[in-house]
Amino acid sequence: MIVLRAKGVEFEVTHITADAKPEWFLEISPHGKVPVLWVDDEVLFESCAITEFLDETVKPRLHPMDPIKRARNRAWTDFTPDFSKSLGAVSYAETKQTQEKAAENARPALARLEEALTVERGNAGPYFNGRDLCIVDAAYAPFLMRFTLIENLCETGTMKDFPKVDSWRQALVDDDIVKGSVVPEFLEVFENNLRKRNAYAAKILDKNLRQIN
Ligand SMILES: N[C@@H](CCC(=O)N[C@@H](CS)C(=O)NCC(=O)O)C(=O)O
């Protein structure tokens, strides 16, 4: 969605509920996962493959023109699953103790990204490649957006020793393309998902809500 929005493409979105996937979706999605992209009569799947297709076929190019930089961008995009797993463990921890442990365990992944933003990036940001949103940004933004909500609730301090990651996170959550990439009821869906997963963050959320009411 972020890449489609960054390219100003016209598109329609159909949201799929994970525990009620329609038959037509299971028929077109080989792994039963989102995202899939329907282009004319073809269906593409896997977010990296979809992103690369869009970048090759629709302007403006979001990948750097320099092949070395492009390869390095792809390499950092490939790190997204490891990174999101580390942050996800903090987000969905069921107790304060397991959340603290998960925040500690997330440090190596955060340190690697901090290093990438320090050495590899070689620019002052605010995005991964500098002043314009790129594919690495699009890959990490959904996870950093969700983590920001968790941090607002739980104040884990997970990013306090990683200032470059933290300011990158802030730039992404403040970006209009990123902000508009989720459904209007995103917050409610996310909060209900935390409750369903019995996350500690949901307990803080509901305690805060009780105090307000
Ligand atoms: N490697 C895949 C991962 C896709 C993926 O895990 N999608 C999740 C949502 S972010 C999903 O569809 N989960 C539902 C399920 O696994 O049943 C990609 O990048 O497209």
The ligand as an ORCA input file, in Angstrom:
! r2SCAN-3c Opt
* xyz 0 1
  N       6.645    -13.283      3.137
  C       5.282    -12.793      3.010
  C       4.651    -12.761      4.393
  C       3.213    -12.370      4.326
  C       2.535    -12.487      5.663
  O       3.053    -13.068      6.633
  N       1.333    -11.929      5.724
  C       0.565    -11.973      6.941
  C       0.016    -10.587      7.263
  S       1.317     -9.418      7.474
  C      -0.650    -12.869      6.738
  O      -1.216    -12.930      5.671
  N      -1.032    -13.563      7.783
  C      -2.203    -14.365      7.786
  C      -1.891    -15.826      7.841
  O      -0.705    -16.223      7.839
  O      -2.857    -16.600      7.941
  C       5.255    -11.410      2.355
  O       6.159    -10.621      2.646
  O       4.359    -11.141      1.562
*
